[in-house]
């Protein structure tokens, strides 16, 4: 079963939100990173709004683009 997520992403410098319908195996958690393509940026999840009422989505997720190499270095060297 997939979870329907209304994903809001933006660059770290601007409030240029891109809003997309996405399906995930589970709802992302604050602090996790998501990638929506194999050659695109990674996004750090900043806010999750669960929607346990009748609507099109299981949650809304707000995430900000990050440098994936910096994330990897911090995780693996720390």
N, CA, C, O and CB atoms as a CASP TS submission, in Angstrom:
PFRMAT TS
TARGET T0000
AUTHOR 0000-0000-0000
METHOD Language model
MODEL 1
PARENT N/A
ATOM      1  N   UNK     1       0.843  -1.184   0.000  1.00  0.00           N
ATOM      2  CA  UNK     1       0.000   0.000   0.000  1.00  0.00           C
ATOM      3  C   UNK     1       0.889   1.249   0.000  1.00  0.00           C
ATOM      4  O   UNK     1       1.861   1.322   0.752  1.00  0.00           O
ATOM      5  CB  UNK     1      -0.960  -0.003   1.227  1.00  0.00           C
ATOM      6  N   UNK     2       0.568   2.191  -0.811  1.00  0.00           N
ATOM      7  CA  UNK     2       1.327   3.440  -0.845  1.00  0.00           C
ATOM      8  C   UNK     2       0.569   4.538  -0.119  1.00  0.00           C
ATOM      9  O   UNK     2      -0.655   4.508   0.010  1.00  0.00           O
ATOM     10  CB  UNK     2       1.618   3.863  -2.296  1.00  0.00           C
ATOM     11  N   UNK     3       1.335   5.499   0.347  1.00  0.00           N
ATOM     12  CA  UNK     3       0.767   6.652   1.037  1.00  0.00           C
ATOM     13  C   UNK     3       0.776   7.831   0.068  1.00  0.00           C
ATOM     14  O   UNK     3       1.791   8.116  -0.568  1.00  0.00           O
ATOM     15  CB  UNK     3       1.566   6.987   2.350  1.00  0.00           C
ATOM     16  N   UNK     4      -0.345   8.500  -0.037  1.00  0.00           N
ATOM     17  CA  UNK     4      -0.440   9.670  -0.910  1.00  0.00           C
ATOM     18  C   UNK     4      -0.027  10.909  -0.126  1.00  0.00           C
ATOM     19  O   UNK     4      -0.586  11.223   0.925  1.00  0.00           O
ATOM     20  CB  UNK     4      -1.883   9.832  -1.481  1.00  0.00           C
ATOM     21  N   UNK     5       0.972  11.603  -0.673  1.00  0.00           N
ATOM     22  CA  UNK     5       1.555  12.758   0.006  1.00  0.00           C
ATOM     23  C   UNK     5       1.489  13.970  -0.912  1.00  0.00           C
ATOM     24  O   UNK     5       1.812  13.891  -2.097  1.00  0.00           O
ATOM     25  CB  UNK     5       3.021  12.473   0.432  1.00  0.00           C
ATOM     26  N   UNK     6       1.064  15.089  -0.342  1.00  0.00           N
ATOM     27  CA  UNK     6       1.159  16.361  -1.048  1.00  0.00           C
ATOM     28  C   UNK     6       2.490  16.954  -0.618  1.00  0.00           C
ATOM     29  O   UNK     6       2.621  17.448   0.502  1.00  0.00           O
ATOM     30  CB  UNK     6      -0.070  17.334  -0.728  1.00  0.00           C
ATOM     31  N   UNK     7       3.477  16.906  -1.506  1.00  0.00           N
ATOM     32  CA  UNK     7       4.850  17.274  -1.197  1.00  0.00           C
ATOM     33  C   UNK     7       5.125  18.708  -1.625  1.00  0.00           C
ATOM     34  O   UNK     7       4.930  19.079  -2.782  1.00  0.00           O
ATOM     35  CB  UNK     7       5.831  16.316  -1.880  1.00  0.00           C
ATOM     36  N   UNK     8       5.585  19.508  -0.661  1.00  0.00           N
ATOM     37  CA  UNK     8       5.954  20.906  -0.900  1.00  0.00           C
ATOM     38  C   UNK     8       7.468  20.995  -0.755  1.00  0.00           C
ATOM     39  O   UNK     8       7.995  20.733   0.326  1.00  0.00           O
ATOM     40  CB  UNK     8       5.214  21.894   0.100  1.00  0.00           C
ATOM     41  N   UNK     9       8.175  21.358  -1.818  1.00  0.00           N
ATOM     42  CA  UNK     9       9.631  21.476  -1.764  1.00  0.00           C
ATOM     43  C   UNK     9      10.050  22.867  -2.214  1.00  0.00           C
ATOM     44  O   UNK     9       9.349  23.545  -2.965  1.00  0.00           O
ATOM     45  CB  UNK     9      10.306  20.395  -2.641  1.00  0.00           C
ATOM     46  N   UNK    10      11.231  23.268  -1.721  1.00  0.00           N
ATOM     47  CA  UNK    10      11.766  24.580  -2.117  1.00  0.00           C
ATOM     48  C   UNK    10      13.279  24.561  -2.004  1.00  0.00           C
ATOM     49  O   UNK    10      13.863  23.670  -1.386  1.00  0.00           O
ATOM     50  CB  UNK    10      11.169  25.719  -1.240  1.00  0.00           C
ATOM     51  N   UNK    11      13.905  25.564  -2.614  1.00  0.00           N
ATOM     52  CA  UNK    11      15.346  25.751  -2.475  1.00  0.00           C
ATOM     53  C   UNK    11      15.605  26.387  -1.111  1.00  0.00           C
ATOM     54  O   UNK    11      14.696  26.982  -0.533  1.00  0.00           O
ATOM     55  CB  UNK    11      15.928  26.638  -3.638  1.00  0.00           C
ATOM     56  N   UNK    12      16.824  26.273  -0.587  1.00  0.00           N
ATOM     57  CA  UNK    12      17.097  26.860   0.727  1.00  0.00           C
ATOM     58  C   UNK    12      17.125  28.389   0.719  1.00  0.00           C
ATOM     59  O   UNK    12      16.928  29.017   1.759  1.00  0.00           O
ATOM     60  CB  UNK    12      18.411  26.343   1.243  1.00  0.00           C
ATOM     61  N   UNK    13      17.365  28.984  -0.436  1.00  0.00           N
ATOM     62  CA  UNK    13      17.490  30.439  -0.511  1.00  0.00           C
ATOM     63  C   UNK    13      16.165  31.164  -0.713  1.00  0.00           C
ATOM     64  O   UNK    13      16.037  32.330  -0.341  1.00  0.00           O
ATOM     65  CB  UNK    13      18.417  30.801  -1.622  1.00  0.00           C
ATOM     66  N   UNK    14      15.192  30.499  -1.289  1.00  0.00           N
ATOM     67  CA  UNK    14      13.958  31.173  -1.680  1.00  0.00           C
ATOM     68  C   UNK    14      12.728  30.448  -1.150  1.00  0.00           C
ATOM     69  O   UNK    14      12.804  29.299  -0.714  1.00  0.00           O
ATOM     70  CB  UNK    14      13.879  31.287  -3.194  1.00  0.00           C
ATOM     71  N   UNK    15      11.629  31.121  -1.196  1.00  0.00           N
ATOM     72  CA  UNK    15      10.336  30.521  -0.832  1.00  0.00           C
ATOM     73  C   UNK    15       9.589  30.114  -2.104  1.00  0.00           C
ATOM     74  O   UNK    15       8.384  30.329  -2.231  1.00  0.00           O
ATOM     75  CB  UNK    15       9.474  31.517   0.017  1.00  0.00           C
ATOM     76  N   UNK    16      10.323  29.530  -3.028  1.00  0.00           N
ATOM     77  CA  UNK    16       9.775  29.138  -4.329  1.00  0.00           C
ATOM     78  C   UNK    16       9.184  27.724  -4.262  1.00  0.00           C
ATOM     79  O   UNK    16       9.682  26.808  -4.916  1.00  0.00           O
ATOM     80  CB  UNK    16      10.871  29.211  -5.420  1.00  0.00           C
ATOM     81  N   UNK    17       8.145  27.559  -3.486  1.00  0.00           N
ATOM     82  CA  UNK    17       7.566  26.239  -3.241  1.00  0.00           C
ATOM     83  C   UNK    17       7.074  25.586  -4.531  1.00  0.00           C
ATOM     84  O   UNK    17       6.388  26.210  -5.341  1.00  0.00           O
ATOM     85  CB  UNK    17       6.418  26.348  -2.245  1.00  0.00           C
ATOM     86  N   UNK    18       7.437  24.330  -4.699  1.00  0.00           N
ATOM     87  CA  UNK    18       6.910  23.489  -5.769  1.00  0.00           C
ATOM     88  C   UNK    18       6.002  22.474  -5.090  1.00  0.00           C
ATOM     89  O   UNK    18       6.436  21.777  -4.173  1.00  0.00           O
ATOM     90  CB  UNK    18       8.068  22.785  -6.610  1.00  0.00           C
ATOM     91  N   UNK    19       4.764  22.381  -5.521  1.00  0.00           N
ATOM     92  CA  UNK    19       3.782  21.507  -4.890  1.00  0.00           C
ATOM     93  C   UNK    19       3.440  20.362  -5.833  1.00  0.00           C
ATOM     94  O   UNK    19       3.035  20.580  -6.975  1.00  0.00           O
ATOM     95  CB  UNK    19       2.507  22.295  -4.504  1.00  0.00           C
ATOM     96  N   UNK    20       3.611  19.127  -5.335  1.00  0.00           N
ATOM     97  CA  UNK    20       3.401  17.951  -6.177  1.00  0.00           C
ATOM     98  C   UNK    20       2.674  16.850  -5.425  1.00  0.00           C
ATOM     99  O   UNK    20       2.820  16.703  -4.211  1.00  0.00           O
ATOM    100  CB  UNK    20       4.731  17.429  -6.699  1.00  0.00           C
ATOM    101  N   UNK    21       1.898  16.089  -6.158  1.00  0.00           N
ATOM    102  CA  UNK    21       1.311  14.864  -5.627  1.00  0.00           C
ATOM    103  C   UNK    21       2.346  13.763  -5.783  1.00  0.00           C
ATOM    104  O   UNK    21       2.867  13.551  -6.879  1.00  0.00           O
ATOM    105  CB  UNK    21      -0.035  14.498  -6.357  1.00  0.00           C
ATOM    106  N   UNK    22       2.651  13.058  -4.693  1.00  0.00           N
ATOM    107  CA  UNK    22       3.628  11.966  -4.724  1.00  0.00           C
ATOM    108  C   UNK    22       3.097  10.784  -3.934  1.00  0.00           C
ATOM    109  O   UNK    22       2.240  10.930  -3.063  1.00  0.00           O
ATOM    110  CB  UNK    22       4.995  12.424  -4.157  1.00  0.00           C
ATOM    111  N   UNK    23       3.623   9.610  -4.255  1.00  0.00           N
ATOM    112  CA  UNK    23       3.286   8.415  -3.490  1.00  0.00           C
ATOM    113  C   UNK    23       4.560   7.856  -2.882  1.00  0.00           C
ATOM    114  O   UNK    23       5.581   7.740  -3.560  1.00  0.00           O
ATOM    115  CB  UNK    23       2.579   7.350  -4.382  1.00  0.00           C
ATOM    116  N   UNK    24       4.500   7.510  -1.600  1.00  0.00           N
ATOM    117  CA  UNK    24       5.620   6.949  -0.861  1.00  0.00           C
ATOM    118  C   UNK    24       5.189   5.624  -0.243  1.00  0.00           C
ATOM    119  O   UNK    24       3.997   5.376  -0.062  1.00  0.00           O
ATOM    120  CB  UNK    24       6.122   7.935   0.231  1.00  0.00           C
ATOM    121  N   UNK    25       6.161   4.777   0.077  1.00  0.00           N
ATOM    122  CA  UNK    25       5.868   3.526   0.777  1.00  0.00           C
ATOM    123  C   UNK    25       5.353   3.820   2.180  1.00  0.00           C
ATOM    124  O   UNK    25       4.550   3.064   2.726  1.00  0.00           O
ATOM    125  CB  UNK    25       7.123   2.626   0.841  1.00  0.00           C
ATOM    126  N   UNK    26       5.819   4.922   2.759  1.00  0.00           N
ATOM    127  CA  UNK    26       5.338   5.394   4.058  1.00  0.00           C
ATOM    128  C   UNK    26       5.496   6.907   4.092  1.00  0.00           C
ATOM    129  O   UNK    26       6.183   7.483   3.249  1.00  0.00           O
ATOM    130  CB  UNK    26       6.115   4.716   5.244  1.00  0.00           C
ATOM    131  N   UNK    27       4.872   7.537   5.048  1.00  0.00           N
ATOM    132  CA  UNK    27       4.966   8.991   5.159  1.00  0.00           C
ATOM    133  C   UNK    27       6.348   9.357   5.702  1.00  0.00           C
ATOM    134  O   UNK    27       6.757   8.824   6.733  1.00  0.00           O
ATOM    135  CB  UNK    27       3.836   9.560   6.080  1.00  0.00           C
ATOM    136  N   UNK    28       7.071  10.250   5.034  1.00  0.00           N
ATOM    137  CA  UNK    28       8.373  10.682   5.545  1.00  0.00           C
ATOM    138  C   UNK    28       8.236  11.338   6.924  1.00  0.00           C
ATOM    139  O   UNK    28       7.184  11.869   7.280  1.00  0.00           O
ATOM    140  CB  UNK    28       9.035  11.660   4.556  1.00  0.00           C
ATOM    141  N   UNK    29       9.331  11.284   7.683  1.00  0.00           N
ATOM    142  CA  UNK    29       9.373  11.802   9.047  1.00  0.00           C
ATOM    143  C   UNK    29      10.273  13.036   9.083  1.00  0.00           C
ATOM    144  O   UNK    29      11.242  13.121   8.329  1.00  0.00           O
ATOM    145  CB  UNK    29       9.881  10.715  10.045  1.00  0.00           C
ATOM    146  N   UNK    30       9.954  13.989   9.956  1.00  0.00           N
ATOM    147  CA  UNK    30      10.782  15.186  10.118  1.00  0.00           C
ATOM    148  C   UNK    30      12.227  14.766  10.389  1.00  0.00           C
ATOM    149  O   UNK    30      12.492  13.906  11.228  1.00  0.00           O
ATOM    150  CB  UNK    30      10.243  16.088  11.274  1.00  0.00           C
ATOM    151  N   UNK    31      13.151  15.391   9.663  1.00  0.00           N
ATOM    152  CA  UNK    31      14.570  15.090   9.810  1.00  0.00           C
ATOM    153  C   UNK    31      15.093  14.122   8.769  1.00  0.00           C
ATOM    154  O   UNK    31      16.300  14.055   8.535  1.00  0.00           O
ATOM    155  CB  UNK    31      14.829  14.538  11.166  1.00  0.00           C
ATOM    156  N   UNK    32      14.205  13.372   8.142  1.00  0.00           N
ATOM    157  CA  UNK    32      14.628  12.460   7.079  1.00  0.00           C
ATOM    158  C   UNK    32      14.874  13.247   5.796  1.00  0.00           C
ATOM    159  O   UNK    32      14.501  14.413   5.669  1.00  0.00           O
ATOM    160  CB  UNK    32      13.566  11.353   6.845  1.00  0.00           C
ATOM    161  N   UNK    33      15.512  12.568   4.855  1.00  0.00           N
ATOM    162  CA  UNK    33      15.764  13.154   3.539  1.00  0.00           C
ATOM    163  C   UNK    33      15.011  12.353   2.487  1.00  0.00           C
ATOM    164  O   UNK    33      14.905  11.130   2.577  1.00  0.00           O
ATOM    165  CB  UNK    33      17.289  13.188   3.222  1.00  0.00           C
ATOM    166  N   UNK    34      14.492  13.055   1.494  1.00  0.00           N
ATOM    167  CA  UNK    34      13.804  12.397   0.386  1.00  0.00           C
ATOM    168  C   UNK    34      14.388  12.899  -0.931  1.00  0.00           C
ATOM    169  O   UNK    34      14.846  14.037  -1.033  1.00  0.00           O
ATOM    170  CB  UNK    34      12.268  12.658   0.446  1.00  0.00           C
ATOM    171  N   UNK    35      14.363  12.038  -1.918  1.00  0.00           N
ATOM    172  CA  UNK    35      14.756  12.395  -3.280  1.00  0.00           C
ATOM    173  C   UNK    35      13.587  12.028  -4.179  1.00  0.00           C
ATOM    174  O   UNK    35      13.014  10.946  -4.050  1.00  0.00           O
ATOM    175  CB  UNK    35      16.091  11.662  -3.727  1.00  0.00           C
ATOM    176  N   UNK    36      13.235  12.915  -5.079  1.00  0.00           N
ATOM    177  CA  UNK    36      12.087  12.638  -5.937  1.00  0.00           C
ATOM    178  C   UNK    36      12.490  12.251  -7.351  1.00  0.00           C
ATOM    179  O   UNK    36      11.643  12.017  -8.213  1.00  0.00           O
ATOM    180  CB  UNK    36      11.182  13.838  -5.984  1.00  0.00           C
ATOM    181  N   UNK    37      13.814  12.186  -7.578  1.00  0.00           N
ATOM    182  CA  UNK    37      14.338  11.666  -8.839  1.00  0.00           C
ATOM    183  C   UNK    37      15.768  11.200  -8.600  1.00  0.00           C
ATOM    184  O   UNK    37      16.401  11.586  -7.617  1.00  0.00           O
ATOM    185  CB  UNK    37      14.279  12.746  -9.974  1.00  0.00           C
ATOM    186  N   UNK    38      16.267  10.373  -9.499  1.00  0.00           N
ATOM    187  CA  UNK    38      17.620   9.837  -9.324  1.00  0.00           C
ATOM    188  C   UNK    38      18.707  10.869  -9.603  1.00  0.00           C
ATOM    189  O   UNK    38      19.844  10.711  -9.160  1.00  0.00           O
ATOM    190  CB  UNK    38      17.819   8.644 -10.226  1.00  0.00           C
ATOM    191  N   UNK    39      18.362  11.922 -10.335  1.00  0.00           N
ATOM    192  CA  UNK    39      19.367  12.928 -10.672  1.00  0.00           C
ATOM    193  C   UNK    39      19.028  14.321 -10.149  1.00  0.00           C
ATOM    194  O   UNK    39      19.621  15.311 -10.576  1.00  0.00           O
ATOM    195  CB  UNK    39      19.542  12.986 -12.161  1.00  0.00           C
ATOM    196  N   UNK    40      18.086  14.393  -9.235  1.00  0.00           N
ATOM    197  CA  UNK    40      17.686  15.679  -8.678  1.00  0.00           C
ATOM    198  C   UNK    40      18.203  15.867  -7.267  1.00  0.00           C
ATOM    199  O   UNK    40      18.899  15.003  -6.733  1.00  0.00           O
ATOM    200  CB  UNK    40      16.184  15.811  -8.693  1.00  0.00           C
ATOM    201  N   UNK    41      17.866  16.991  -6.662  1.00  0.00           N
ATOM    202  CA  UNK    41      18.349  17.280  -5.310  1.00  0.00           C
ATOM    203  C   UNK    41      17.689  16.398  -4.252  1.00  0.00           C
ATOM    204  O   UNK    41      16.643  15.791  -4.482  1.00  0.00           O
ATOM    205  CB  UNK    41      18.106  18.739  -4.977  1.00  0.00           C
ATOM    206  N   UNK    42      18.331  16.348  -3.093  1.00  0.00           N
ATOM    207  CA  UNK    42      17.732  15.740  -1.913  1.00  0.00           C
ATOM    208  C   UNK    42      17.027  16.853  -1.154  1.00  0.00           C
ATOM    209  O   UNK    42      17.399  18.023  -1.254  1.00  0.00           O
ATOM    210  CB  UNK    42      18.808  15.012  -1.015  1.00  0.00           C
ATOM    211  N   UNK    43      16.009  16.477  -0.397  1.00  0.00           N
ATOM    212  CA  UNK    43      15.260  17.432   0.408  1.00  0.00           C
ATOM    213  C   UNK    43      15.182  16.931   1.841  1.00  0.00           C
ATOM    214  O   UNK    43      14.927  15.752   2.083  1.00  0.00           O
ATOM    215  CB  UNK    43      13.844  17.656  -0.172  1.00  0.00           C
ATOM    216  N   UNK    44      15.404  17.839   2.794  1.00  0.00           N
ATOM    217  CA  UNK    44      15.259  17.489   4.207  1.00  0.00           C
ATOM    218  C   UNK    44      13.843  17.829   4.641  1.00  0.00           C
ATOM    219  O   UNK    44      13.372  18.947   4.433  1.00  0.00           O
ATOM    220  CB  UNK    44      16.311  18.236   5.092  1.00  0.00           C
ATOM    221  N   UNK    45      13.173  16.864   5.242  1.00  0.00           N
ATOM    222  CA  UNK    45      11.798  17.050   5.697  1.00  0.00           C
ATOM    223  C   UNK    45      11.801  17.947   6.936  1.00  0.00           C
ATOM    224  O   UNK    45      12.438  17.631   7.941  1.00  0.00           O
ATOM    225  CB  UNK    45      11.120  15.677   6.006  1.00  0.00           C
ATOM    226  N   UNK    46      11.084  19.065   6.852  1.00  0.00           N
ATOM    227  CA  UNK    46      11.020  20.041   7.936  1.00  0.00           C
ATOM    228  C   UNK    46       9.692  19.989   8.693  1.00  0.00           C
ATOM    229  O   UNK    46       9.646  20.314   9.880  1.00  0.00           O
ATOM    230  CB  UNK    46      11.238  21.433   7.385  1.00  0.00           C
ATOM    231  N   UNK    47       8.624  19.587   8.023  1.00  0.00           N
ATOM    232  CA  UNK    47       7.299  19.583   8.649  1.00  0.00           C
ATOM    233  C   UNK    47       6.438  18.519   7.991  1.00  0.00           C
ATOM    234  O   UNK    47       6.450  18.358   6.771  1.00  0.00           O
ATOM    235  CB  UNK    47       6.623  20.977   8.542  1.00  0.00           C
ATOM    236  N   UNK    48       5.689  17.795   8.816  1.00  0.00           N
ATOM    237  CA  UNK    48       4.733  16.807   8.309  1.00  0.00           C
ATOM    238  C   UNK    48       3.386  17.111   8.941  1.00  0.00           C
ATOM    239  O   UNK    48       3.271  17.216  10.162  1.00  0.00           O
ATOM    240  CB  UNK    48       5.193  15.332   8.624  1.00  0.00           C
ATOM    241  N   UNK    49       2.377  17.250   8.109  1.00  0.00           N
ATOM    242  CA  UNK    49       1.011  17.461   8.581  1.00  0.00           C
ATOM    243  C   UNK    49       0.201  16.239   8.171  1.00  0.00           C
ATOM    244  O   UNK    49      -0.074  16.031   6.990  1.00  0.00           O
ATOM    245  CB  UNK    49       0.388  18.790   8.000  1.00  0.00           C
ATOM    246  N   UNK    50      -0.179  15.432   9.163  1.00  0.00           N
ATOM    247  CA  UNK    50      -0.994  14.251   8.878  1.00  0.00           C
ATOM    248  C   UNK    50      -2.437  14.693   8.666  1.00  0.00           C
ATOM    249  O   UNK    50      -2.923  15.599   9.342  1.00  0.00           O
ATOM    250  CB  UNK    50      -0.897  13.202  10.033  1.00  0.00           C
ATOM    251  N   UNK    51      -3.107  14.055   7.735  1.00  0.00           N
ATOM    252  CA  UNK    51      -4.485  14.436   7.408  1.00  0.00           C
ATOM    253  C   UNK    51      -5.403  13.226   7.570  1.00  0.00           C
ATOM    254  O   UNK    51      -5.786  12.602   6.579  1.00  0.00           O
ATOM    255  CB  UNK    51      -4.577  15.002   5.958  1.00  0.00           C
ATOM    256  N   UNK    52      -5.763  12.884   8.830  1.00  0.00           N
ATOM    257  CA  UNK    52      -6.591  11.711   9.089  1.00  0.00           C
ATOM    258  C   UNK    52      -8.085  11.985   8.928  1.00  0.00           C
ATOM    259  O   UNK    52      -8.899  11.544   9.739  1.00  0.00           O
ATOM    260  CB  UNK    52      -6.323  11.199  10.476  1.00  0.00           C
ATOM    261  N   UNK    53      -8.424  12.696   7.903  1.00  0.00           N
ATOM    262  CA  UNK    53      -9.820  12.997   7.598  1.00  0.00           C
ATOM    263  C   UNK    53     -10.014  12.769   6.110  1.00  0.00           C
ATOM    264  O   UNK    53      -9.033  12.686   5.371  1.00  0.00           O
ATOM    265  CB  UNK    53     -10.207  14.468   8.009  1.00  0.00           C
ATOM    266  N   UNK    54     -11.229  12.669   5.660  1.00  0.00           N
ATOM    267  CA  UNK    54     -11.458  12.404   4.230  1.00  0.00           C
ATOM    268  C   UNK    54     -10.885  13.519   3.351  1.00  0.00           C
ATOM    269  O   UNK    54     -11.357  14.655   3.374  1.00  0.00           O
ATOM    270  CB  UNK    54     -12.963  12.245   3.954  1.00  0.00           C
ATOM    271  N   UNK    55      -9.873  13.171   2.590  1.00  0.00           N
ATOM    272  CA  UNK    55      -9.277  14.089   1.618  1.00  0.00           C
ATOM    273  C   UNK    55      -8.426  13.265   0.668  1.00  0.00           C
ATOM    274  O   UNK    55      -8.363  12.041   0.790  1.00  0.00           O
ATOM    275  CB  UNK    55      -8.423  15.209   2.322  1.00  0.00           C
ATOM    276  N   UNK    56      -7.787  13.912  -0.257  1.00  0.00           N
ATOM    277  CA  UNK    56      -7.027  13.212  -1.296  1.00  0.00           C
ATOM    278  C   UNK    56      -5.689  12.656  -0.805  1.00  0.00           C
ATOM    279  O   UNK    56      -5.136  11.744  -1.421  1.00  0.00           O
ATOM    280  CB  UNK    56      -6.782  14.143  -2.452  1.00  0.00           C
ATOM    281  N   UNK    57      -5.160  13.203   0.308  1.00  0.00           N
ATOM    282  CA  UNK    57      -3.813  12.845   0.755  1.00  0.00           C
ATOM    283  C   UNK    57      -3.812  12.287   2.170  1.00  0.00           C
ATOM    284  O   UNK    57      -4.701  12.572   2.973  1.00  0.00           O
ATOM    285  CB  UNK    57      -2.899  14.054   0.681  1.00  0.00           C
ATOM    286  N   UNK    58      -2.783  11.479   2.457  1.00  0.00           N
ATOM    287  CA  UNK    58      -2.578  10.967   3.809  1.00  0.00           C
ATOM    288  C   UNK    58      -1.785  11.961   4.655  1.00  0.00           C
ATOM    289  O   UNK    58      -1.869  11.944   5.883  1.00  0.00           O
ATOM    290  CB  UNK    58      -1.855   9.616   3.766  1.00  0.00           C
ATOM    291  N   UNK    59      -1.012  12.831   3.991  1.00  0.00           N
ATOM    292  CA  UNK    59      -0.215  13.832   4.702  1.00  0.00           C
ATOM    293  C   UNK    59       0.268  14.899   3.734  1.00  0.00           C
ATOM    294  O   UNK    59       0.307  14.701   2.520  1.00  0.00           O
ATOM    295  CB  UNK    59       0.984  13.174   5.416  1.00  0.00           C
ATOM    296  N   UNK    60       0.636  16.041   4.316  1.00  0.00           N
ATOM    297  CA  UNK    60       1.355  17.078   3.579  1.00  0.00           C
ATOM    298  C   UNK    60       2.753  17.132   4.168  1.00  0.00           C
ATOM    299  O   UNK    60       2.922  17.125   5.387  1.00  0.00           O
ATOM    300  CB  UNK    60       0.627  18.485   3.663  1.00  0.00           C
ATOM    301  N   UNK    61       3.756  17.187   3.298  1.00  0.00           N
ATOM    302  CA  UNK    61       5.151  17.186   3.729  1.00  0.00           C
ATOM    303  C   UNK    61       5.842  18.408   3.137  1.00  0.00           C
ATOM    304  O   UNK    61       5.754  18.669   1.937  1.00  0.00           O
ATOM    305  CB  UNK    61       5.876  15.871   3.300  1.00  0.00           C
ATOM    306  N   UNK    62       6.534  19.152   4.003  1.00  0.00           N
ATOM    307  CA  UNK    62       7.286  20.335   3.589  1.00  0.00           C
ATOM    308  C   UNK    62       8.771  20.023   3.732  1.00  0.00           C
ATOM    309  O   UNK    62       9.218  19.597   4.797  1.00  0.00           O
ATOM    310  CB  UNK    62       6.887  21.597   4.438  1.00  0.00           C
ATOM    311  N   UNK    63       9.539  20.234   2.656  1.00  0.00           N
ATOM    312  CA  UNK    63      10.953  19.871   2.663  1.00  0.00           C
ATOM    313  C   UNK    63      11.784  20.904   1.906  1.00  0.00           C
ATOM    314  O   UNK    63      11.313  21.535   0.960  1.00  0.00           O
ATOM    315  CB  UNK    63      11.151  18.480   2.049  1.00  0.00           C
ATOM    316  N   UNK    64      13.038  21.061   2.348  1.00  0.00           N
ATOM    317  CA  UNK    64      13.951  22.051   1.783  1.00  0.00           C
ATOM    318  C   UNK    64      15.147  21.337   1.154  1.00  0.00           C
ATOM    319  O   UNK    64      15.685  20.394   1.735  1.00  0.00           O
ATOM    320  CB  UNK    64      14.421  23.060   2.872  1.00  0.00           C
ATOM    321  N   UNK    65      15.559  21.783  -0.024  1.00  0.00           N
ATOM    322  CA  UNK    65      16.694  21.176  -0.727  1.00  0.00           C
ATOM    323  C   UNK    65      17.970  21.301   0.096  1.00  0.00           C
ATOM    324  O   UNK    65      18.211  22.312   0.755  1.00  0.00           O
ATOM    325  CB  UNK    65      16.889  21.832  -2.105  1.00  0.00           C
ATOM    326  N   UNK    66      18.783  20.241   0.041  1.00  0.00           N
ATOM    327  CA  UNK    66      20.068  20.215   0.745  1.00  0.00           C
ATOM    328  C   UNK    66      21.141  19.690  -0.198  1.00  0.00           C
ATOM    329  O   UNK    66      20.841  19.089  -1.229  1.00  0.00           O
ATOM    330  CB  UNK    66      19.989  19.339   2.031  1.00  0.00           C
ATOM    331  N   UNK    67      22.382  19.924   0.167  1.00  0.00           N
ATOM    332  CA  UNK    67      23.521  19.390  -0.577  1.00  0.00           C
ATOM    333  C   UNK    67      23.715  17.945  -0.135  1.00  0.00           C
ATOM    334  O   UNK    67      24.122  17.696   1.000  1.00  0.00           O
ATOM    335  CB  UNK    67      24.829  20.245  -0.341  1.00  0.00           C
ATOM    336  N   UNK    68      23.430  17.002  -1.008  1.00  0.00           N
ATOM    337  CA  UNK    68      23.474  15.591  -0.604  1.00  0.00           C
ATOM    338  C   UNK    68      24.882  15.142  -0.225  1.00  0.00           C
ATOM    339  O   UNK    68      25.034  14.258   0.617  1.00  0.00           O
ATOM    340  CB  UNK    68      22.943  14.711  -1.725  1.00  0.00           C
ATOM    341  N   UNK    69      25.905  15.725  -0.821  1.00  0.00           N
ATOM    342  CA  UNK    69      27.278  15.365  -0.456  1.00  0.00           C
ATOM    343  C   UNK    69      27.604  15.812   0.967  1.00  0.00           C
ATOM    344  O   UNK    69      28.283  15.097   1.705  1.00  0.00           O
ATOM    345  CB  UNK    69      28.276  15.988  -1.445  1.00  0.00           C
ATOM    346  N   UNK    70      27.127  16.981   1.348  1.00  0.00           N
ATOM    347  CA  UNK    70      27.326  17.458   2.715  1.00  0.00           C
ATOM    348  C   UNK    70      26.581  16.565   3.701  1.00  0.00           C
ATOM    349  O   UNK    70      27.109  16.245   4.766  1.00  0.00           O
ATOM    350  CB  UNK    70      26.857  18.919   2.854  1.00  0.00           C
ATOM    351  N   UNK    71      25.373  16.166   3.361  1.00  0.00           N
ATOM    352  CA  UNK    71      24.597  15.269   4.224  1.00  0.00           C
ATOM    353  C   UNK    71      25.332  13.948   4.403  1.00  0.00           C
ATOM    354  O   UNK    71      25.448  13.447   5.521  1.00  0.00           O
ATOM    355  CB  UNK    71      23.187  15.023   3.635  1.00  0.00           C
ATOM    356  N   UNK    72      25.829  13.384   3.308  1.00  0.00           N
ATOM    357  CA  UNK    72      26.572  12.121   3.382  1.00  0.00           C
ATOM    358  C   UNK    72      27.835  12.270   4.221  1.00  0.00           C
ATOM    359  O   UNK    72      28.121  11.420   5.064  1.00  0.00           O
ATOM    360  CB  UNK    72      26.934  11.631   1.977  1.00  0.00           C
ATOM    361  N   UNK    73      28.592  13.342   3.997  1.00  0.00           N
ATOM    362  CA  UNK    73      29.819  13.561   4.768  1.00  0.00           C
ATOM    363  C   UNK    73      29.533  13.687   6.257  1.00  0.00           C
ATOM    364  O   UNK    73      30.242  13.096   7.071  1.00  0.00           O
ATOM    365  CB  UNK    73      30.536  14.812   4.274  1.00  0.00           C
ATOM    366  N   UNK    74      28.508  14.443   6.625  1.00  0.00           N
ATOM    367  CA  UNK    74      28.164  14.611   8.039  1.00  0.00           C
ATOM    368  C   UNK    74      27.721  13.291   8.659  1.00  0.00           C
ATOM    369  O   UNK    74      28.067  12.993   9.803  1.00  0.00           O
ATOM    370  CB  UNK    74      27.059  15.661   8.197  1.00  0.00           C
ATOM    371  N   UNK    75      26.969  12.513   7.920  1.00  0.00           N
ATOM    372  CA  UNK    75      26.464  11.243   8.448  1.00  0.00           C
ATOM    373  C   UNK    75      27.565  10.193   8.564  1.00  0.00           C
ATOM    374  O   UNK    75      27.598   9.432   9.531  1.00  0.00           O
ATOM    375  CB  UNK    75      25.344  10.716   7.562  1.00  0.00           C
ATOM    376  N   UNK    76      28.451  10.150   7.598  1.00  0.00           N
ATOM    377  CA  UNK    76      29.456   9.096   7.565  1.00  0.00           C
ATOM    378  C   UNK    76      30.743   9.456   8.300  1.00  0.00           C
ATOM    379  O   UNK    76      31.472   8.563   8.732  1.00  0.00           O
ATOM    380  CB  UNK    76      29.775   8.757   6.147  1.00  0.00           C
ATOM    381  N   UNK    77      31.034  10.737   8.448  1.00  0.00           N
ATOM    382  CA  UNK    77      32.252  11.160   9.138  1.00  0.00           C
ATOM    383  C   UNK    77      31.999  11.510  10.599  1.00  0.00           C
ATOM    384  O   UNK    77      32.939  11.625  11.385  1.00  0.00           O
ATOM    385  CB  UNK    77      32.860  12.348   8.429  1.00  0.00           C
ATOM    386  N   UNK    78      30.729  11.679  10.961  1.00  0.00           N
ATOM    387  CA  UNK    78      30.381  12.129  12.307  1.00  0.00           C
ATOM    388  C   UNK    78      30.317  11.086  13.294  1.00  0.00           C
ATOM    389  O   UNK    78      30.032  11.356  14.461  1.00  0.00           O
ATOM    390  CB  UNK    78      29.141  12.799  12.309  1.00  0.00           C
TER
END
